[in-house]
């Protein structure tokens, strides 16, 4: 790792994972625009808040996995800040605290600039606090849920259902049953990103007692699970486009299909975690491009 303060903290924030948070905001905002209720200010503030939440999750994971010994020399992923010794435990705690404050400030600005009903405001503040708690409790604390195989469910909810539906609600003030298909697709793609991370580190995670869903089901089933996640995501978007958009531009997301198919085949053929290692960037790109093309299709279909 580079040793300048900026480079250290940039690496700790894991910028390559940030599209995971931004995809749900983009999709939710595009759906709101498709229903003629989009606001550039809300979109921008939602992007900022989601980015801060993702960074918080990354810093907390850095801390939690380092303290528990999961980040060690046997881990195949990139070296993390505390693992490298460039950031102390106390310094990381302070960084997490600062990030929590920034996230709360950004979230409050977003909520109060978007909503006007008291119950809506209270509800979104509660959801925001829940999201902060989930980001921290993934690997930190005595009973982190990421070590119990519950990370996939959390990612699906926060980066899919709540991310997309919540953003849509901030724009429009209501929910629509139709938006849940894109929300499910976005969540499944986010889980696929986590799954590649867990497939890569399956052996070290198992040795350290980090019982991810992949560790519980085994590598072979983990690869098949990955294929199912990707296939169901595209199926959800296809059903939405066929039933809601009624235009060829609604199928633009299929432009990411060949890229995603090649990725899935590569995962199914990968013999071990070392072969999975370079696929993290690929799956992030698959998720991002699929959501980008889907959003563009929504914009062009109006």
DRENVOFI-68194 format. One record per residue: chain; x, y, z of N, C-alpha, C in turn. Coordinates in nm, 2 decimals. Layout:
N
   cadena   n.east   n.north     n.up   ca.east   ca.north    ca.up   c.east   c.north     c.up
        A        X         Y        Z         X          Y        Z        X         Y        Z
...
***
This chain:
302
   cadena   n.east   n.north     n.up   ca.east   ca.north    ca.up   c.east   c.north     c.up
        A     0.08     -0.12     0.00      0.00       0.00     0.00     0.09      0.12     0.00
        A     0.04      0.23    -0.07      0.11       0.36    -0.06     0.09      0.42     0.08
        A     0.19      0.50     0.12      0.20       0.54     0.26     0.16      0.69     0.28
        A     0.12      0.76     0.17      0.08       0.90     0.20    -0.06      0.89     0.27
        A    -0.09      0.98     0.36     -0.22       0.98     0.43    -0.34      0.97     0.33
        A    -0.34      1.05     0.22     -0.45       1.05     0.13    -0.46      0.91     0.07
        A    -0.35      0.85     0.02     -0.35       0.72    -0.04    -0.40      0.61     0.05
        A    -0.36      0.62     0.18     -0.40       0.52     0.28    -0.55      0.52     0.30
        A    -0.61      0.64     0.32     -0.75       0.65     0.35    -0.83      0.63     0.22
        A    -0.78      0.67     0.11     -0.85       0.64    -0.02    -0.86      0.49    -0.04
        A    -0.75      0.42    -0.01     -0.75       0.27    -0.02    -0.85      0.21     0.08
        A    -0.85      0.27     0.21     -0.94       0.21     0.31    -1.09      0.23     0.27
        A    -1.12      0.34     0.20     -1.25       0.37     0.16    -1.30      0.27     0.05
        A    -1.20      0.20    -0.02     -1.23       0.11    -0.12    -1.32      0.16    -0.24
        A    -1.26      0.26    -0.31     -1.34       0.33    -0.41    -1.40      0.23    -0.52
        A    -1.34      0.12    -0.54     -1.39       0.02    -0.64    -1.53     -0.04    -0.60
        A    -1.56     -0.03    -0.47     -1.69      -0.08    -0.42    -1.80      0.02    -0.42
        A    -1.76      0.15    -0.44     -1.86       0.25    -0.42    -1.98      0.25    -0.53
        A    -1.95      0.20    -0.65     -2.06       0.19    -0.74    -2.17      0.10    -0.69
        A    -2.14      0.01    -0.60     -2.25      -0.08    -0.54    -2.36      0.01    -0.47
        A    -2.32      0.11    -0.40     -2.42       0.20    -0.34    -2.48      0.29    -0.44
        A    -2.40      0.34    -0.53     -2.46       0.44    -0.63    -2.56      0.38    -0.72
        A    -2.54      0.25    -0.75     -2.63       0.19    -0.85    -2.78      0.19    -0.80
        A    -2.80      0.17    -0.67     -2.94       0.17    -0.63    -3.00      0.31    -0.63
        A    -2.92      0.41    -0.60     -2.97       0.55    -0.61    -3.00      0.59    -0.75
        A    -2.91      0.55    -0.84     -2.93       0.58    -0.98    -3.06      0.52    -1.03
        A    -3.08      0.39    -1.00     -3.20       0.32    -1.05    -3.33      0.38    -0.99
        A    -3.32      0.40    -0.86     -3.44       0.46    -0.79    -3.47      0.60    -0.85
        A    -3.37      0.68    -0.88     -3.39       0.82    -0.93    -3.44      0.81    -1.08
        A    -3.39      0.71    -1.15     -3.44       0.69    -1.29    -3.58      0.65    -1.30
        A    -3.62      0.56    -1.20     -3.76       0.52    -1.19    -3.85      0.64    -1.16
        A    -3.80      0.73    -1.07     -3.88       0.85    -1.03    -3.89      0.94    -1.15
        A    -3.79      0.96    -1.23     -3.79       1.04    -1.35    -3.89      0.98    -1.45
        A    -3.89      0.85    -1.46     -3.98       0.78    -1.55    -4.12      0.81    -1.52
        A    -4.15      0.84    -1.39     -4.28       0.88    -1.34    -4.30      1.03    -1.32
        A    -4.21      1.10    -1.38     -4.21       1.25    -1.38    -4.21      1.31    -1.24
        A    -4.12      1.26    -1.15     -4.11       1.31    -1.02    -3.96      1.32    -0.98
        A    -3.87      1.36    -1.06     -3.73       1.35    -1.03    -3.68      1.49    -0.99
        A    -3.59      1.49    -0.89     -3.52       1.61    -0.84    -3.37      1.59    -0.84
        A    -3.30      1.68    -0.91     -3.15       1.67    -0.92    -3.09      1.69    -0.78
        A    -3.15      1.77    -0.69     -3.10       1.79    -0.56    -3.11      1.66    -0.47
        A    -3.23      1.60    -0.48     -3.25       1.48    -0.40    -3.15      1.37    -0.45
        A    -3.14      1.36    -0.59     -3.04       1.26    -0.64    -2.90      1.28    -0.59
        A    -2.86      1.41    -0.59     -2.72       1.44    -0.55    -2.70      1.41    -0.40
        A    -2.79      1.45    -0.32     -2.78       1.42    -0.17    -2.79      1.27    -0.14
        A    -2.87      1.20    -0.22     -2.88       1.06    -0.20    -2.75      0.99    -0.24
        A    -2.69      1.04    -0.34     -2.56       0.98    -0.39    -2.46      1.01    -0.27
        A    -2.45      1.13    -0.22     -2.36       1.16    -0.11    -2.38      1.07     0.01
        A    -2.51      1.06     0.05     -2.54       0.98     0.17    -2.51      0.83     0.15
        A    -2.54      0.78     0.03     -2.51       0.64     0.01    -2.36      0.61     0.00
        A    -2.29      0.71    -0.06     -2.14       0.69    -0.06    -2.08      0.69     0.08
        A    -2.13      0.78     0.16     -2.08       0.78     0.30    -2.11      0.65     0.37
        A    -2.23      0.60     0.35     -2.27       0.47     0.41    -2.18      0.36     0.37
        A    -2.15      0.36     0.24     -2.07       0.25     0.18    -1.93      0.26     0.24
        A    -1.87      0.38     0.25     -1.74       0.40     0.31    -1.74      0.36     0.45
        A    -1.85      0.39     0.53     -1.86       0.35     0.67    -1.86      0.20     0.68
        A    -1.93      0.13     0.59     -1.93      -0.01     0.59    -1.79     -0.07     0.56
        A    -1.72     -0.01     0.47     -1.58      -0.05     0.44    -1.48     -0.03     0.55
        A    -1.49      0.08     0.62     -1.40       0.11     0.73    -1.43      0.02     0.85
        A    -1.56     -0.01     0.87     -1.60      -0.10     0.98    -1.56     -0.24     0.95
        A    -1.57     -0.28     0.82     -1.52      -0.41     0.79    -1.37     -0.43     0.80
        A    -1.30     -0.32     0.77     -1.15      -0.31     0.78    -1.12     -0.34     0.93
        A    -1.19     -0.27     1.02     -1.16      -0.28     1.16    -1.20     -0.42     1.21
        A    -1.32     -0.46     1.18     -1.37      -0.58     1.24    -1.29     -0.70     1.20
        A    -1.26     -0.71     1.07     -1.19      -0.83     1.02    -1.04     -0.83     1.07
        A    -0.99     -0.71     1.09     -0.85      -0.70     1.14    -0.84     -0.75     1.28
        A    -0.94     -0.70     1.36     -0.94      -0.73     1.51    -0.96     -0.88     1.53
        A    -1.05     -0.94     1.44     -1.08      -1.08     1.45    -0.98     -1.17     1.39
        A    -0.88     -1.11     1.32     -0.77      -1.19     1.26    -0.81     -1.25     1.12
        A    -0.92     -1.21     1.07     -0.96      -1.26     0.94    -0.87     -1.20     0.83
        A    -0.84     -1.08     0.84     -0.74      -1.01     0.75    -0.60     -1.06     0.79
        A    -0.55     -1.16     0.72     -0.42      -1.21     0.75    -0.34     -1.24     0.62
        A    -0.23     -1.29     0.63     -0.14      -1.32     0.51    -0.20     -1.42     0.42
        A    -0.30     -1.50     0.47     -0.36      -1.61     0.38    -0.48     -1.55     0.30
        A    -0.52     -1.44     0.33     -0.64      -1.38     0.26    -0.59     -1.33     0.12
        A    -0.68     -1.36     0.02     -0.64      -1.34    -0.12    -0.67     -1.19    -0.17
        A    -0.76     -1.13    -0.09     -0.80      -0.99    -0.14    -0.69     -0.89    -0.11
        A    -0.71     -0.77    -0.16     -0.61      -0.66    -0.15    -0.59     -0.63     0.00
        A    -0.47     -0.59     0.03     -0.43      -0.57     0.17    -0.51     -0.44     0.22
        A    -0.56     -0.45     0.34     -0.64      -0.34     0.40    -0.56     -0.26     0.49
        A    -0.62     -0.15     0.53     -0.54      -0.04     0.61    -0.49     -0.09     0.74
        A    -0.57     -0.15     0.82     -0.52      -0.20     0.95    -0.44     -0.32     0.94
        A    -0.47     -0.41     0.84     -0.39      -0.53     0.82    -0.25     -0.49     0.78
        A    -0.23     -0.38     0.71     -0.10      -0.34     0.66    -0.02     -0.28     0.78
        A    -0.08     -0.24     0.88     -0.02      -0.17     1.00     0.00     -0.02     0.98
        A    -0.06      0.03     0.87     -0.05       0.18     0.84    -0.15      0.26     0.92
        A    -0.26      0.19     0.96     -0.36       0.26     1.04    -0.38      0.18     1.17
        A    -0.38      0.25     1.28     -0.39       0.18     1.41    -0.54      0.16     1.44
        A    -0.56      0.07     1.54     -0.70       0.04     1.58    -0.77      0.17     1.63
        A    -0.70      0.25     1.71     -0.76       0.37     1.76    -0.79      0.47     1.65
        A    -0.70      0.48     1.56     -0.72       0.58     1.45    -0.84      0.53     1.36
        A    -0.85      0.41     1.34     -0.97       0.36     1.26    -1.10      0.38     1.33
        A    -1.10      0.36     1.47     -1.22       0.40     1.54    -1.26      0.54     1.53
        A    -1.16      0.63     1.53     -1.19       0.77     1.51    -1.24      0.80     1.37
        A    -1.19      0.74     1.27     -1.23       0.76     1.13    -1.38      0.71     1.12
        A    -1.41      0.60     1.18     -1.54       0.54     1.18    -1.64      0.64     1.24
        A    -1.60      0.70     1.36     -1.68       0.80     1.43    -1.71      0.92     1.34
        A    -1.60      0.97     1.28     -1.62       1.09     1.19    -1.71      1.06     1.08
        A    -1.70      0.94     1.02     -1.78       0.90     0.91    -1.93      0.89     0.95
        A    -1.95      0.84     1.07     -2.09       0.83     1.12    -2.15      0.97     1.13
        A    -2.08      1.06     1.18     -2.13       1.20     1.20    -2.16      1.26     1.06
        A    -2.07      1.24     0.96     -2.09       1.30     0.83    -2.21      1.23     0.76
        A    -2.22      1.10     0.79     -2.34       1.03     0.73    -2.47      1.08     0.79
        A    -2.47      1.10     0.92     -2.60       1.15     0.98    -2.63      1.29     0.93
        A    -2.53      1.38     0.92     -2.56       1.51     0.87    -2.61      1.51     0.73
        A    -2.54      1.43     0.64     -2.59       1.42     0.50    -2.73      1.36     0.49
        A    -2.75      1.26     0.57     -2.89       1.19     0.57    -3.00      1.29     0.62
        A    -2.97      1.37     0.72     -3.07       1.46     0.77    -3.10      1.57     0.67
        A    -3.00      1.62     0.60     -3.02       1.72     0.50    -3.10      1.66     0.39
        A    -3.07      1.53     0.35     -3.15       1.47     0.25    -3.30      1.45     0.29
        A    -3.32      1.40     0.41     -3.46       1.38     0.46    -3.54      1.51     0.47
        A    -3.48      1.61     0.53     -3.56       1.73     0.55    -3.57      1.81     0.42
        A    -3.49      1.79     0.32     -3.51       1.86     0.20    -3.60      1.79     0.10
        A    -3.63      1.66     0.14     -3.71       1.58     0.05    -3.86      1.56     0.10
        A    -3.87      1.54     0.23     -4.00       1.50     0.29    -4.06      1.61     0.37
        A    -4.19      1.61     0.39     -4.26       1.71     0.46    -4.36      1.66     0.57
        A    -4.39      1.53     0.55     -4.48       1.47     0.65    -4.40      1.42     0.77
        A    -4.45      1.45     0.89     -4.37       1.41     1.01    -4.34      1.26     1.02
        A    -4.44      1.18     0.99     -4.42       1.03     0.99    -4.32      0.98     0.89
        A    -4.32      1.05     0.77     -4.22       1.01     0.67    -4.08      1.04     0.72
        A    -4.06      1.16     0.78     -3.93       1.21     0.83    -3.88      1.11     0.94
        A    -3.97      1.08     1.03     -3.93       0.99     1.14    -3.90      0.85     1.09
        A    -3.98      0.80     0.99     -3.95       0.67     0.93    -3.82      0.66     0.86
        A    -3.78      0.77     0.79     -3.65       0.77     0.71    -3.54      0.79     0.81
        A    -3.55      0.86     0.91     -3.45       0.88     1.01    -3.42      0.74     1.07
        A    -3.53      0.67     1.11     -3.51       0.54     1.16    -3.44      0.44     1.07
        A    -3.48      0.45     0.94     -3.41       0.36     0.84    -3.27      0.40     0.83
        A    -3.24      0.53     0.83     -3.10       0.57     0.82    -3.01      0.52     0.94
        A    -3.07      0.53     1.06     -3.00       0.48     1.18    -2.98      0.32     1.17
        A    -3.08      0.26     1.11     -3.07       0.11     1.10    -2.96      0.08     1.00
        A    -2.95      0.16     0.89     -2.85       0.13     0.79    -2.71      0.16     0.85
        A    -2.69      0.26     0.93     -2.57       0.28     1.00    -2.53      0.16     1.09
        A    -2.63      0.12     1.17     -2.61       0.01     1.26    -2.57     -0.12     1.18
        A    -2.64     -0.14     1.06     -2.61      -0.26     0.98    -2.47     -0.25     0.93
        A    -2.42     -0.13     0.89     -2.29      -0.12     0.83    -2.18     -0.15     0.93
        A    -2.21     -0.11     1.06     -2.11      -0.13     1.17    -2.11     -0.28     1.21
        A    -2.23     -0.33     1.23     -2.25      -0.47     1.29    -2.21     -0.58     1.20
        A    -2.18     -0.55     1.07     -2.15      -0.66     0.97    -2.03     -0.74     1.02
        A    -1.92     -0.67     1.06     -1.81      -0.74     1.11    -1.76     -0.70     1.25
        A    -1.81     -0.59     1.30     -1.77      -0.54     1.43    -1.86     -0.59     1.54
        A    -1.81     -0.59     1.66     -1.89      -0.64     1.78    -1.87     -0.78     1.81
        A    -1.93     -0.83     1.92     -1.91      -0.97     1.96    -1.98     -1.07     1.87
        A    -2.09     -1.03     1.81     -2.17      -1.12     1.73    -2.20     -1.06     1.59
        A    -2.10     -1.03     1.51     -2.12      -0.97     1.38    -2.20     -1.06     1.29
        A    -2.31     -1.01     1.23     -2.39      -1.10     1.15    -2.33     -1.14     1.02
        A    -2.22     -1.07     0.97     -2.15      -1.12     0.85    -2.08     -1.25     0.88
        A    -2.05     -1.28     1.00     -1.98      -1.40     1.04    -2.08     -1.52     1.06
        A    -2.21     -1.49     1.04     -2.31      -1.59     1.05    -2.39     -1.62     0.92
        A    -2.33     -1.57     0.81     -2.39      -1.60     0.68    -2.51     -1.51     0.65
        A    -2.53     -1.40     0.72     -2.64      -1.31     0.70    -2.61     -1.19     0.61
        A    -2.49     -1.18     0.56     -2.45      -1.06     0.48    -2.52     -1.05     0.36
        A    -2.55     -1.16     0.29     -2.63      -1.16     0.16    -2.76     -1.09     0.18
        A    -2.83     -1.13     0.29     -2.97      -1.08     0.31    -2.96     -0.92     0.34
        A    -2.86     -0.88     0.41     -2.84      -0.74     0.44    -2.81     -0.66     0.32
        A    -2.72     -0.71     0.24     -2.69      -0.64     0.11    -2.81     -0.63     0.02
        A    -2.88     -0.74     0.01     -3.00      -0.74    -0.07    -3.10     -0.64    -0.03
        A    -3.12     -0.62     0.10     -3.22      -0.53     0.15    -3.17     -0.39     0.14
        A    -3.05     -0.36     0.18     -3.01      -0.22     0.18    -2.96     -0.16     0.05
        A    -2.90     -0.25    -0.04     -2.85      -0.21    -0.17    -2.95     -0.24    -0.28
        A    -3.06     -0.30    -0.24     -3.16      -0.33    -0.34    -3.30     -0.27    -0.30
        A    -3.37     -0.34    -0.22     -3.51      -0.30    -0.18    -3.51     -0.16    -0.13
        A    -3.44     -0.13    -0.02     -3.45       0.00     0.05    -3.38      0.10    -0.04
        A    -3.27      0.07    -0.10     -3.19       0.17    -0.18    -3.28      0.22    -0.29
        A    -3.34      0.13    -0.37     -3.41       0.17    -0.48    -3.55      0.23    -0.44
        A    -3.62      0.16    -0.36     -3.76       0.20    -0.32    -3.75      0.33    -0.23
        A    -3.65      0.33    -0.14     -3.63       0.45    -0.06    -3.60      0.58    -0.14
        A    -3.51      0.56    -0.24     -3.48       0.68    -0.33    -3.60      0.72    -0.41
        A    -3.68      0.62    -0.46     -3.80       0.65    -0.53    -3.90      0.73    -0.44
        A    -3.91      0.69    -0.32     -4.01       0.75    -0.23    -3.96      0.90    -0.20
        A    -3.83      0.92    -0.18     -3.78       1.05    -0.15    -3.82      1.15    -0.27
        A    -3.82      1.10    -0.39     -3.85       1.18    -0.51    -4.00      1.20    -0.52
        A    -4.08      1.10    -0.49     -4.22       1.10    -0.53    -4.32      1.11    -0.41
        A    -4.28      1.06    -0.30     -4.37       1.06    -0.18    -4.46      0.94    -0.18
        A    -4.44      0.85    -0.27     -4.53       0.73    -0.26    -4.45      0.61    -0.32
        A    -4.50      0.49    -0.31     -4.44       0.37    -0.37    -4.53      0.31    -0.47
        A    -4.47      0.24    -0.56     -4.54       0.17    -0.67    -4.49      0.02    -0.67
        A    -4.59     -0.07    -0.69     -4.55      -0.21    -0.69    -4.46     -0.24    -0.80
        A    -4.47     -0.17    -0.91     -4.38      -0.20    -1.03    -4.23     -0.18    -1.00
        A    -4.20     -0.09    -0.91     -4.06      -0.06    -0.89    -3.98     -0.17    -0.82
        A    -4.06     -0.27    -0.76     -3.99      -0.37    -0.68    -3.91     -0.47    -0.77
        A    -3.95     -0.49    -0.89     -3.87      -0.57    -0.98    -3.73     -0.52    -1.01
        A    -3.72     -0.39    -1.04     -3.59      -0.33    -1.06    -3.51     -0.33    -0.92
        A    -3.59     -0.31    -0.81     -3.52      -0.31    -0.68    -3.46     -0.44    -0.65
        A    -3.54     -0.55    -0.68     -3.49      -0.69    -0.66    -3.37     -0.71    -0.74
        A    -3.38     -0.67    -0.87     -3.26      -0.69    -0.96    -3.14     -0.62    -0.91
        A    -3.15     -0.50    -0.87     -3.04      -0.42    -0.81    -2.98     -0.49    -0.69
        A    -3.07     -0.54    -0.60     -3.02      -0.61    -0.48    -2.95     -0.74    -0.52
        A    -3.00     -0.81    -0.61     -2.94      -0.94    -0.65    -2.80     -0.92    -0.71
        A    -2.78     -0.81    -0.79     -2.65      -0.78    -0.85    -2.55     -0.74    -0.74
        A    -2.60     -0.66    -0.63     -2.52      -0.63    -0.52    -2.48     -0.75    -0.44
        A    -2.57     -0.84    -0.42     -2.53      -0.97    -0.36    -2.43     -1.05    -0.44
        A    -2.44     -1.04    -0.57     -2.34      -1.11    -0.65    -2.20     -1.05    -0.63
        A    -2.19     -0.92    -0.61     -2.06      -0.86    -0.58    -2.00     -0.92    -0.44
        A    -2.09     -0.92    -0.34     -2.05      -0.98    -0.21    -2.01     -1.13    -0.23
        A    -2.08     -1.20    -0.31     -2.06      -1.34    -0.33    -1.92     -1.37    -0.39
        A    -1.88     -1.28    -0.49     -1.74      -1.30    -0.55    -1.64     -1.28    -0.44
        A    -1.66     -1.17    -0.35     -1.57      -1.15    -0.24    -1.56     -1.27    -0.15
        A    -1.67     -1.33    -0.12     -1.67      -1.45    -0.03    -1.62     -1.57    -0.10
        A    -1.64     -1.59    -0.23     -1.58      -1.70    -0.30    -1.43     -1.69    -0.30
        A    -1.38     -1.57    -0.32     -1.24      -1.55    -0.33    -1.17     -1.59    -0.20
        A    -1.24     -1.55    -0.09     -1.18      -1.57     0.05    -1.23     -1.69     0.12
        A    -1.30     -1.78     0.05     -1.37      -1.89     0.12    -1.28     -1.97     0.21
        A    -1.16     -2.01     0.17     -1.08      -2.09     0.25    -1.03     -2.02     0.38
        A    -0.99     -1.90     0.36     -0.94      -1.82     0.48    -1.06     -1.79     0.57
        A    -1.17     -1.75     0.52     -1.29      -1.72     0.60    -1.33     -1.84     0.69
        A    -1.33     -1.96     0.62     -1.37      -2.08     0.70    -1.27     -2.11     0.81
        A    -1.14     -2.09     0.78     -1.03      -2.12     0.88    -1.04     -2.02     1.00
        A    -1.09     -1.90     0.97     -1.10      -1.80     1.07    -1.24     -1.79     1.14
        A    -1.33     -1.88     1.10     -1.46      -1.89     1.16    -1.56     -1.79     1.11
        A    -1.53     -1.73     0.99     -1.62      -1.64     0.93    -1.71     -1.72     0.84
        A    -1.83     -1.76     0.89     -1.92      -1.85     0.82    -2.01     -1.78     0.73
        A    -1.96     -1.73     0.62     -2.04      -1.67     0.52    -2.13     -1.77     0.45
        A    -2.22     -1.72     0.37     -2.32      -1.82     0.31    -2.24     -1.91     0.22
        A    -2.14     -1.86     0.15     -2.06      -1.94     0.06    -1.98     -2.05     0.14
        A    -1.93     -2.01     0.26     -1.86      -2.11     0.34    -1.96     -2.22     0.38
        A    -2.08     -2.18     0.41     -2.18      -2.28     0.46    -2.22     -2.37     0.34
        A    -2.24     -2.32     0.22     -2.29      -2.40     0.11    -2.17     -2.47     0.03
        A    -2.05     -2.42     0.05     -1.94      -2.48    -0.03    -1.91     -2.41    -0.16
        A    -1.79     -2.42    -0.21     -1.75      -2.35    -0.33    -1.83     -2.38    -0.45
        A    -1.86     -2.51    -0.47     -1.93      -2.55    -0.59    -2.07     -2.49    -0.60
        A    -2.14     -2.50    -0.49     -2.27      -2.44    -0.48    -2.27     -2.29    -0.48
        A    -2.16     -2.24    -0.43     -2.14      -2.09    -0.43    -2.13     -2.04    -0.57
        A    -2.07     -2.11    -0.66     -2.06      -2.07    -0.80    -2.19     -2.08    -0.87
        A    -2.26     -2.19    -0.84     -2.40      -2.20    -0.90    -2.49     -2.09    -0.84
        A    -2.48     -2.06    -0.72     -2.56      -1.96    -0.65    -2.53     -1.82    -0.72
        A    -2.40     -1.80    -0.76     -2.37      -1.68    -0.83    -2.44     -1.67    -0.97
        A    -2.44     -1.78    -1.04     -2.51      -1.78    -1.17    -2.66     -1.75    -1.15
        A    -2.72     -1.81    -1.05     -2.86      -1.78    -1.02    -2.89     -1.64    -0.99
        A    -2.80     -1.58    -0.91     -2.82      -1.43    -0.88    -2.82     -1.35    -1.00
        A    -2.72     -1.37    -1.09     -2.71      -1.29    -1.21    -2.83     -1.32    -1.30
        A    -2.87     -1.44    -1.32     -2.98      -1.47    -1.41    -3.11     -1.41    -1.36
        A    -3.14     -1.42    -1.23     -3.26      -1.37    -1.17    -3.26     -1.22    -1.19
        A    -3.15     -1.15    -1.17     -3.14      -1.01    -1.19    -3.19     -0.97    -1.33
        A    -3.13     -1.03    -1.43     -3.17      -1.00    -1.56    -3.32     -1.04    -1.59
        A    -3.36     -1.15    -1.53     -3.50      -1.19    -1.55    -3.60     -1.08    -1.49
        A    -3.57     -1.03    -1.38     -3.65      -0.93    -1.32    -3.66     -0.80    -1.40
        A    -3.55     -0.76    -1.46     -3.55      -0.64    -1.54    -3.62     -0.67    -1.67
        A    -3.61     -0.79    -1.72     -3.68      -0.83    -1.85    -3.83     -0.83    -1.82
        A    -3.88     -0.88    -1.71     -4.02      -0.88    -1.68    -4.07     -0.74    -1.67
        A    -3.99     -0.65    -1.60     -4.03      -0.51    -1.59    -4.04     -0.44    -1.72
        A    -3.94     -0.46    -1.81     -3.94      -0.40    -1.94    -4.06     -0.44    -2.02
        A    -4.09     -0.57    -2.02     -4.19      -0.63    -2.10    -4.33     -0.58    -2.05
        A    -4.35     -0.56    -1.92     -4.48      -0.53    -1.87    -4.50     -0.38    -1.85
        A    -4.40     -0.30    -1.83     -4.41      -0.16    -1.79    -4.37     -0.06    -1.90
        A    -4.26     -0.09    -1.97     -4.21       0.01    -2.06    -4.27      0.00    -2.20
        A    -4.28     -0.12    -2.25     -4.34      -0.14    -2.39    -4.27     -0.06    -2.50
        A    -4.14     -0.06    -2.49     -4.05       0.00    -2.59    -3.92     -0.07    -2.60
        A    -3.86     -0.07    -2.71     -3.73      -0.14    -2.73    -3.62     -0.08    -2.65
        A    -3.63      0.05    -2.62     -3.52       0.11    -2.54    -3.52      0.06    -2.40
        A    -3.64      0.00    -2.36     -3.64      -0.06    -2.22    -3.56     -0.18    -2.21
        A    -3.51     -0.23    -2.32     -3.42      -0.35    -2.32    -3.28     -0.32    -2.33
        A    -3.24     -0.19    -2.32     -3.10      -0.15    -2.33    -3.01     -0.23    -2.23
        A    -3.07     -0.27    -2.11     -2.98      -0.33    -2.01    -2.92     -0.46    -2.07
        A    -2.98     -0.52    -2.18     -2.93      -0.64    -2.23    -2.79     -0.62    -2.30
        A    -2.76     -0.49    -2.32     -2.62      -0.47    -2.37    -2.51     -0.52    -2.28
        A    -2.55     -0.52    -2.15     -2.46      -0.58    -2.05    -2.46     -0.73    -2.04
        A    -2.56     -0.79    -2.11     -2.58      -0.93    -2.10    -2.46     -1.02    -2.14
        A    -2.40     -0.99    -2.26     -2.28      -1.08    -2.30    -2.17     -1.07    -2.20
        A    -2.14     -0.95    -2.15     -2.04      -0.93    -2.05    -2.07     -1.01    -1.92
        A    -2.20     -1.00    -1.88     -2.24      -1.07    -1.76    -2.23     -1.22    -1.78
        A    -2.27     -1.27    -1.90     -2.27      -1.41    -1.93    -2.12     -1.47    -1.93
        A    -2.03     -1.39    -1.99     -1.89      -1.43    -1.99    -1.84     -1.44    -1.85
        A    -1.88     -1.34    -1.76     -1.84      -1.34    -1.62    -1.89     -1.46    -1.55
        A    -2.02     -1.50    -1.57     -2.07      -1.61    -1.50    -2.00     -1.74    -1.54
        A    -1.98     -1.76    -1.67     -1.91      -1.88    -1.72    -1.77     -1.89    -1.66
        A    -1.70     -1.77    -1.65     -1.57      -1.77    -1.59    -1.57     -1.81    -1.44
        A    -1.68     -1.77    -1.37     -1.69      -1.80    -1.23    -1.72     -1.95    -1.21
        A    -1.81     -2.01    -1.30     -1.84      -2.15    -1.29    -1.72     -2.24    -1.32
        A    -1.63     -2.19    -1.40     -1.51      -2.26    -1.44    -1.39     -2.24    -1.34
        A    -1.40     -2.14    -1.26     -1.29      -2.11    -1.17    -1.26     -2.22    -1.07
        A    -1.14     -2.27    -1.07     -1.11      -2.38    -0.98    -1.09     -2.35    -0.83
        A    -1.05     -2.22    -0.80     -1.02      -2.19    -0.67    -1.03     -2.03    -0.65
        A    -1.01     -1.99    -0.52     -1.02      -1.85    -0.49    -0.92     -1.76    -0.56
        A    -0.80     -1.82    -0.59     -0.70      -1.74    -0.67    -0.75     -1.71    -0.81
        A    -0.82     -1.80    -0.87     -0.88      -1.77    -1.00    -1.00     -1.67    -0.99
        A    -1.06     -1.67    -0.88     -1.18      -1.58    -0.86    -1.12     -1.43    -0.83
        A    -1.00     -1.42    -0.78     -0.95      -1.29    -0.74    -0.97     -1.18    -0.84
        A    -0.94     -1.19    -0.97     -0.95      -1.08    -1.06    -1.10     -1.05    -1.10
        A    -1.19     -1.13    -1.06     -1.33      -1.12    -1.10    -1.41     -1.02    -1.02
        A    -1.35     -0.96    -0.91     -1.42      -0.87    -0.83    -1.45     -0.74    -0.91
        A    -1.35     -0.69    -0.98     -1.37      -0.57    -1.06    -1.47     -0.60    -1.17
        A    -1.47     -0.72    -1.22     -1.56      -0.75    -1.33    -1.71     -0.75    -1.29
        A    -1.73     -0.81    -1.17     -1.87      -0.82    -1.12    -1.93     -0.68    -1.08
        A    -1.84     -0.60    -1.03     -1.88      -0.46    -1.00    -1.92     -0.39    -1.13
        A    -1.84     -0.41    -1.23     -1.87      -0.35    -1.36    -2.00     -0.40    -1.42
        A    -2.02     -0.53    -1.41     -2.15      -0.59    -1.45    -2.27     -0.53    -1.39
        A    -2.26     -0.52    -1.26     -2.37      -0.46    -1.18    -2.39     -0.31    -1.22
        A    -2.28     -0.24    -1.23     -2.30      -0.10    -1.26    -2.35     -0.07    -1.40
        A    -2.29     -0.14    -1.50     -2.33      -0.12    -1.64    -2.48     -0.17    -1.66
        A    -2.52     -0.28    -1.60     -2.66      -0.32    -1.61    -2.75     -0.22    -1.56
        A    -2.72     -0.16    -1.44     -2.81      -0.05    -1.39    -2.80      0.07    -1.47
        A    -2.69      0.11    -1.52     -2.67       0.23    -1.61    -2.76      0.21    -1.73
        A    -2.74      0.10    -1.80     -2.82       0.08    -1.93    -2.97      0.07    -1.90
        A    -3.01      0.01    -1.79     -3.15       0.01    -1.75    -3.20      0.15    -1.73
        A    -3.12      0.23    -1.66     -3.16       0.37    -1.63    -3.17      0.45    -1.75
        A    -3.08      0.43    -1.84     -3.08       0.51    -1.97    -3.21      0.47    -2.05
        A    -3.24      0.34    -2.04     -3.36       0.30    -2.11    -3.49      0.36    -2.05
        A    -3.49      0.38    -1.92     -3.60       0.45    -1.86    -3.61      0.59    -1.91
        A    -3.50      0.66    -1.91     -3.50       0.80    -1.95    -3.54      0.81    -2.10
        A    -3.50      0.72    -2.18     -3.53       0.74    -2.33    -3.67      0.69    -2.36
        A    -3.73      0.62    -2.27     -3.87       0.56    -2.30    -3.98      0.67    -2.27
        A    -3.94      0.78    -2.21     -4.05       0.88    -2.18    -4.09      0.96    -2.30
***
